[in-house]
Amino acid sequence: MRFVDDLYALYKDQLTGDEDDAVIIVSGVLQELSRAELLELVSQLDRDELFQMVGRYLVDRLREKIDREGTGSPTIPEYGGEVH
């Protein structure tokens, strides 16, 4: 994605290799973009990039929901029955 390439070119001399670098840069840039600008970025994604982005977002939200609300009744795999 060209936007990522542009971000890298702009900030590469300030990167330390720490994962937090990417989080800080992306968070800062996204906060400055309007909804229309964000949608324009998304419209530039090819199908695979869009799939990855939406997929990661949904997995992250589902994990948060599971952490917050838990899972259903646990089962014993051999028997398939509920654990009481």
Stockholm file with secondary structure:
# STOCKHOLM 1.0

chainA/1-84         MRFVDDLYALYKDQLTGDEDDAVIIVSGVLQELSRAELLELVSQLDRDELFQMVGRYLVDRLREKIDREGTGSPTIPEYGGEVH
#=GR chainA/1-84 SS CHHHHHHHHHHGGGCCSCHHHHHHHHHHHHHHSCHHHHHHHHHTCCHHHHHHHHHHHHHHHHHHHHHHHCCSCCBCTTTCCBCC
#=GC SS_cons        CHHHHHHHHHHGGGCCSCHHHHHHHHHHHHHHSCHHHHHHHHHTCCHHHHHHHHHHHHHHHHHHHHHHHCCSCCBCTTTCCBCC
//
